[in-house]
Amino acid sequence: MITVVNSLVLGYLIVVSTQSLLQRHDHSAADYVFVALTLLLALLAVLSFLIIDSRIIRPLASLSRQVRRIEAGDESDLLSVAGDDELYRMVHGFNTVLTNMRTAYGELDAANGQLREANRQIADSIRYAGVLQRSILPDKQLKEAFGKDYFILWQPKDIVGGDYYLFHADAGRCLAGVADCAGHGVPGAMMTMMARAGVDRSIRDVGIGSPAAILSCTDAAMRSILMDDRLSKAIATSMDMGLVALNFETRSLKFSGARISLYWSDGDQIHCLAGASRALCERRLGTYSDQELPLLPGFTYYLTTDGYLDQSGGEHGFSIGSDRFTALLLEHARKPLSEQRQAFAQALSDFRGAYPQRDDITMLSFRFD
């Protein structure tokens, strides 16, 4: 644009100079030559303007409009310019790049569509697996046995998880417990199905009177399935479990645990029975024994997997740990069980803050008044 203006100004100055020269009366041959050259220069300036306008200014203005249409989202438009000069070759190169980009974006959109569909199918399958996993949880049986005097806090890290809880009832007795299978998500959920089958088989073999016998029998059953040398090296197969057998007639409780402890508190004092130090299906065999104690009125009993105690949070990202957990038990033990569930869930959420949930969480609590 500046070149065009300069050309017009130059032409105008030449014409003005020529007119001034022609107004003089004493003309020589050199003057006429100068006039002719001046007029020729003016003509060349005009022609330059016309050429620049037709070959550069107008094509660039057209390209600018086309670029704005492409920016507005016209996915089929390409740049076009007449001629076979450098501008045309530049536009041709740009169109080639633009076409390749659109092809790549189209392929990427198609791939993303396939990924979205695959993700939808996987998510639907996991949600269905979650429904199946929940179907093995004994919520109805627990409610029939304890009424309002129990609560379950079950929070898988994902839609499905490696934690579960169990309940079996017999005449005047019942067995309740929690289990934490290695892993979480789909692998953990698959382990819970196998563990549930192993516990059910053990109960058929030894009954529900001795939690330690059930642990030992389940350990043997799971080892026969999972502890092949090649398989045991490829996946984690251990399982923490805590079981309590309640006798309503004698008002007594038997406990046995594999890396899970039993807590009970009345709000003033707190007690704990530690489980054995080895989980089920570890490389080394564990030894499990029953510990018996009376069912005390006014006390609330708790079994929890390590997901609650190991949750990170607070100012420095430390885990809740046993000290904070026992403090929570003392604080909430006297409350109704429905309120306790909300209290423990809220305390966990407040402590966790912005930290992600680290593991599956299961807590089973009951009272026997």
LINCORJO-V186073 format. One line per field, one symbol per residue. ss: DSSP state (A for helix, B for strand, O for the rest). Layout:
# LINCORJO-V186073
ss: ???
This chain:
# LINCORJO-V186073
ss: OAAAAAAAAAAAAAAAAAAAAAOOOOOOAAAAAAAAAAAAAAAAAAAAAAAAAAAAAAAAAAAAAAAAAAAOOOOOOOOOOOOOOAAAAAAAAAAAAAAAAAAAAAAAAAAAAAAAAAAAAAAAAAAAAAAAAAAOOOAAAAAAAAOOOBBBBBBOOOOOOOBBBBBBBBOOBBBBBBBBBOOOAAAAAAAAAAAAAAAAAAAAAAOOOOAAAAAAAAAAAAAAAAOOAAAAAAOOOOBBBBBBBBBOOOOBBBBBBBOOOBBBBOOOOBBBBOOBOOOBOOOOOOOOOOBBBBOOOOOBBBBBOAAAAOOBBOOOOBBOAAAAAAAAAAAAOOOOAAAAAAAAAAAAAAAAOOOOOOOOBBBBBBBOO
